[in-house]
Amino acid sequence: MAPEDVTELRRLLYGLYAVCRLYNSQEEQDASALLPATTASPPPPPRGR
């Protein structure tokens, strides 16, 4: 493999990596919008004696 081919392959792989990171962050953002808002957890039930 010629050195310029390695450089081109590296450039393409870095570009693909950037696209995948962007896509993943957008997916996480979309998924988090579907989750209900978090609230304080309810108090524990009273203990019976």
Secondary structure, 3 states (H helix, E strand, C coil): CCHHHHHHHHHHHHHHHHHHHHHHHHHHHHHHHHCCCCCCCCCCCCCCC
